[in-house]
Structure formats: structure tokens, C-alpha cells
């Protein structure tokens, strides 16, 4: 009997309906079929073949009939069957939507079973759960809400059980196959390697018990299953060796010498004693001690390499940052000529002195002739996009000290306002401060000195270009 023949009758009906639809879709269709195909796509997306099986099956039958009439040129009959098909599909769509709401928990359990690949690992259980859901959907289509919910609850439990069974099979399935292989020759394996075989069975049981407790915590069960597979294979190997002794294919001495040889080879490679005159203990302990020493040396070497790699990464990071800063500095330099700005590094700050910007005496209004210069300052701020910026304004010593302090703050505020205008520079990145006449850089006795003291500095904080404080002029 084939796999298809073993399917329940209801599933065969649904499968036949899907086949009709799929075969028809593969052939050229008259224009009148387009609406039906659209409804079919919607019904399929809603799993109507499962959630509205009665209406979906009726639609499938009418669709096949409409197709036959169309192929024979009887379009009037074909159109009537398409009308019936569309009616059934619309009813299927509505029934599927109702089923989605009515069977919410069951459908969630079904999705979890699908995620666990239940149809692959437990096809029998999966088919039974699907049959129960179809049964619930048929009852719902027939108006039996109470009966539908009872069947849906059964289906939900079946999906939940199937999910767990599929998870177990996925994880311990290989170990089960190996144990079944061992059980197929119980006289050989059970008799000749009972300890190892029992250990394999115990590990499988532990893995399954762990999944019973929490099916979604799979790390430990996977480790147990892997060890179970090893022990099962080991049991079959040991049983084979014992059987060879029993069949006199080798002597006990030959078996012992065979198993001693790998240890002698390892001890020799490690340059320790290979003396087994009193058993394997002396050679084994010497080999383990030597291997432990080599492992310790290797560990120390790896730690040293790791430390060197960290230092190298730090060095590379510093070099990369230095290269980036050099490029940023060069990009900012290229924005201004010698009459517009001076660029200098003071400690960790980059200072852009706007020598080409000036205010009218006693005023804090930016002249339109300076707009282009300030727009390029905006670009400089974008270039150093990780630095906070302070707009510093200074005056000469002419006039009252308090008035000069207020004037310098007003000018700094005006520059900050312009830089933030029409840009996406965060407000918090730019601050402004007026120092009045408190920080002169030249003598106020002469006009050229006072001109130098009347200045606007754009300070990029903590740029960390490195090296001593220096001054640089743009190209």
C-alpha cells in the first residue's frame, strides 16, 4: 500500500480538490476564470482547504465541471458552474475566517507543530491531528459550534503531543535507530556489552525526560543524545570484539596487545615510557602528565598571543584614528583661504579662528557678506561630527568692560544661531560663550593688536590630534 493510500478519506478528498485546482491553473484559462482564481488565492491563503473543507471541496468539484464545459465550448454552462464555484469559495473564505477566530489556540498549536517539522518526523501523528482539525472545521461549517470546539480541543492536544514527539525524534531519533539496531541482535549486543548498552538507553531516557520537562530547552537533550549515539555504537563495537573472542577468531592476548598498541604509540610520540610490563597504568600516567604539560604550555602561548593581538588591535585602532583625524584636518583646511581663517591645535582642541569675519563696532548683527564663510564653518562641523563645538567671541579693551562682555556674548550667540539654522546639527553640539576683553592675544595699545583681539574662535573640543600645542595656517 502506498503512502497516499494510507491517508484518511477526508484528506484524500482535500488532496483531490487541490490537484484539480493546480492542474487547471497550469492550463490557459478563459477570461471568466480570473475572478475565480482570485478567490481561490484568497481561500488558499486562509488555509480554507483545512478550515473550510466542505465548501472548499464543493468549490473544487464545481471548478472541475466548469473547466470541462469551457474546454468543450459550452461557455454558458461553464459560466453557471463558475458562479457556483465562486459562491462556494466565498463561503469557504468566510468559514475559514470564522474558524481562525474559533480555533485560535488549536491553530497556534498547529503552527508550533509545523515549526517542529512534525509532518517530517512524525507523519502518522501529524496526519491524525490534521484529520481531527478537518473534523472540527466540518462541524463548524455545519453549524455545530459545540461539537466543533470539542474536536478542535482534541486537535489542539494532538498537535501539542505531535510537536513534542517530533522534537524528540529530531533530537534522539538517531540514537533510537542505533538502539533498535542493537536490539535486532540482542543475543550479541545485550549479552556481550550490557553495561555500555544500558548506558546508551539511560541517556536516551534522560534526554526524553528533559524534553518532557521543557521541550524548548534543547541544549542538554542534544548533548545527552549525542553521548547516547556514541555509547550505542561503542556497545556494538565491544560486542563484536567479545564475539570474536568467543568465536576464537582471536585470543585474549591478541586483543590486549591490539588495544595496548595505540597507547604505546602515543607514549612514544610524547617521549615518555612505553613500559607496560605491569599493565598500562605507568605508561598512561606518564603520557597524561606529559600531555597536560604541553597543554599548559600551549595555553600560556595562546594567552600571550591573545595579549599581543589586543595590543596590535589597540595600535591599529590608534593609527586608524590618527589617519582619520589627519584627513578631517586636511578637509577642514581646504574649506578656507588664508584671509578667511586660521586653523590651530591647542592641547586637545582644534581652534578655527575666523579672521575673515567681523562685526560693526558695538553691533552683534552678522553681515550678509559673512554668510558664505559661516556656511563653510557648518561643513567643518559636519566633518568633525563627533566633537562638541564652542563659539567663543572676544573684544578689544575699548569701552566699558561689562558692556564688552555682554557684546561678546551677543556676538557668540548670533554665530551659534546661524550655524544651527537650516541644518540638522543637534542643538546640544554647539554652545556659545563671550569673554569680552578678558583674553587678549595682542596688545590693546595699537590698532593692529586691538583688531587681533576682536575675534571669533570656533573651538572643536577634545579632537585629540596628538603632539604638543601648535599653530597651523591653511594652505
WOGIFEN-V112185 format. One record per run of one state. SS is the DSSP state (H for helix, E for strand, C for the rest). FROM is the first residue (numbers start at 1). TO is the last residue. If there is no record, write none. Layout:
# WOGIFEN-V112185
ss-><SS | SS>
from-><FROM | FROM>
to-><TO | TO>
This chain:
# WOGIFEN-V112185
ss-><C | H | C | H | C | H | C | H | C | H | C | H | C | H | C | H | C | H | C | H | C | H | C | H | C | H | C | H | C | H | C | E | C | E | C | H | C | E | C | H | C | H | E | C | H | C | E | C | E | C>
from-><1 | 4 | 7 | 9 | 26 | 31 | 46 | 48 | 52 | 53 | 72 | 75 | 103 | 104 | 116 | 118 | 122 | 123 | 142 | 145 | 184 | 186 | 193 | 194 | 214 | 219 | 247 | 252 | 270 | 281 | 334 | 342 | 347 | 349 | 354 | 368 | 384 | 389 | 395 | 401 | 421 | 427 | 430 | 435 | 447 | 454 | 455 | 461 | 470 | 473>
to-><3 | 6 | 8 | 25 | 30 | 45 | 47 | 51 | 52 | 71 | 74 | 102 | 103 | 115 | 117 | 121 | 122 | 141 | 144 | 183 | 185 | 192 | 193 | 213 | 218 | 246 | 251 | 269 | 280 | 333 | 341 | 346 | 348 | 353 | 367 | 383 | 388 | 394 | 400 | 420 | 426 | 429 | 434 | 446 | 453 | 454 | 460 | 469 | 472 | 475>
